[in-house]
Amino acid sequence: MRGDRDGAGAAGAALAGPRLLAGGPIAAEIRFGLTRDFAAFRERWGYPPTLAVVLVGADAPSAVYLRQILRTCEKVGVHGRLVEMSLDVTPDGLCEEIDMLNDDPGVSGIIVQMPLPAHIPLRTVIDSIDPAKDIDGIHPRNAGLLSLGFDGFLPATAQASVEILKRSGIEISGKRVVVIGRSNVVGKPAALLLMREHGTVTVLHSRTRDLANHTRDAEILIVAAGKPGLVTGEMLSPGVVVVDVGINVVGDKLVGDVDFESARGVVSAITPVPGGVGPLTNALLLSHLLRAATDQAELSPRRAVQSPDRGTTDAGIRMSAQPMPSSPKAAP
Ligand code: NAD
């Protein structure tokens, strides 16, 4: 298996421990390309693509994540639009808002921040997003395309957990790959993507008996359970490559699902938390936005430039547009 210490990058060598699979430099490289590509998009079509981020209620971890996405939008020259809805919005009210975004030609991509409050059925929301604007791959059409092995929009976090391996030169084909977590946004799509890369994939979940029995068999382990300290060093075989997708707030710190201290002496490579999968997720999401914007512009070239931006909407909904670098053509 690659991911050995000989292949370690600067960060790994300096630590004299496992190779650290940092997402930051990979994300920076992707953002560099995206900045150029979004500039070319604006030049060609006369407006910057807009990413609409829908937030229901002011959930603190979500707010942190959203701020990061909106900051990344600014960095690459994309218009980020935060659509805040009150916690007591009805399912119909939320779907109406999503419909307006679907119909707004200035909006190229939509993400709805999860988790949603209990009174909003997830199914209603995922069905209501236009699959062409569903850049985080939650609509059944995109999920179906992924499961059939066709091109669609991929859930960005799942894609990031695989992409960090590929871009770090870690071979997946033929490896015993174990995924902890089977959610629709991370574990399940990650498992499908890893099968696409010819890994031999086992999926573990909350009802799996004797987790360690499976994790010790892994040559590559992806952990996406949302349980800090779930995986410890004694559950791992020497030389395993670990991708820790978990993001948990413990006290005033962000930690993953893997107990880093006990794992570091066993693994050959591991993603840090923070600084592993997270930064890559945002960069990939914006690469999906570019694709969505380009597809929509090519399909209907004149529609998009006619869309005025909206600063505020009906009562109960606040919207704030992120500032764009000033450009005479920055229309919507
Ligand atoms: P989720 O709660 O929807 O799913 C968790 C999954 O883990 C479930 O399938 C469950 O069966 C499994 N699980 C829970 N406890 C387990 C246990 N004790 N043993 C085995 N399996 C167990 O969570 P999610 O949305 O898939 O997110 C997973 C983690 O990834 C969370 O920590 C979340 O914050 C993080 N996340 C990170 C990013 C990122 O960009 N890095 C993005 C999204 C989510």
Residues whose N, C-alpha, C, O or C-beta is under 5 A from the ligand:
A	BS01	NAD	T157 G181 R182 S183 V185 V186 G187 L204 H205 S206 A224 A225 G226 K227 V245 G246 I247 N248 V277 G278 T281
